[in-house]
């Protein structure tokens, strides 16, 4: 029995981690437009077998992001019976969260020690925004995982000893490049910008912090091979997408969703000041922001910066990524997630160094109690999220009963018309075929075709729609009749009267 004890004790934290990210993962409906878009793109890949361009149920190409996450969601849906359910749509994010935590633990277990690894892994896994987005069908956590693999492999390659076999060192660089290519396929050039800037800054920090014989090094040939590998992984899809869209991909994805977001020149995208990510990170990394700032400051002043290479990596990782992201005018708290592993590494290294520098046993006891209180505080929020916050958000965004009522009147394969409805979640539940309309002339042209039509629109447009199209529109179902709370934007389904 005792021989199984180490296995059991090591398995319990992993099981707790799985529970943290997978508990009731599919119990609530998709809520945000990001989740509904991801589910639509993935489901359409399964339904049509077209895995190239992300496309929504209304046949509109979704060129905001590369297809990396949607490929993962489609695979999860295929393994789940062929349907991209809320659980399948969120599975890539939840699995990536767990993998990122395990990577941080394994890396620091080898580089620094058990205490460092434990503190860093727990801090990353229980940071409030990491848990929240890790249970959401968003690209940011898989991107964080890809960035983590890339930087850890880069670290191992550049810090390999003189006696290390060349093939082994080059293998680390190839792995880093493969992960960087995956990051590009998940979110585009920003993934490469985060990885590349951090890697270069780490090498520069090594030149000032260590003796020449001990510095991390990147051979020129390895750098060239890395660039080639990244290009081989990511470039073919981008070239194909540009060709398949006849030039539209560059305009929509690169220009609008990258250049204009960075420069803040688009009126449709909100701009934020350069300091925005400071307070946002402080809130997103809670409760671990509380010990992070004083411990890292202590580590920088006490010489840990020069003595601990892993600590240097963590600090550079955090500072550089926040700085790179802050240079963009368009900002979201979710974009900070790739910086979280760096913050966790810096925290874990500084915490263990501080603990070993204390000679009295009382400091160790206080540190352990403080760590326990922070873990308990972080975990105490989870039941509130699961029992109160998530159900309330689900009720506010509920679209499934309304979609069922619409499809009962207009079953497949009848096309549902969505006129200025702008609800990806409703589109997901309606399923194809759908047709999205924005201009009044489009609506008039479609409704002029003989036969029954079902159209969903905000109720304030109904009178004007009847006047412009010359068709009598009869209400079939109203969104407010199928929700327990007042919907943030009312919608009504109407049929054309002959």
Beta strands, then each sheet from edge to edge (+ up, - down):
strand 1: 416-419
strand 2: 434-437
strand 3: 454-457
strand 4: 472-478
strand 5: 492-497
sheet 1: 2+ 1+ 3+ 5- 4+
end
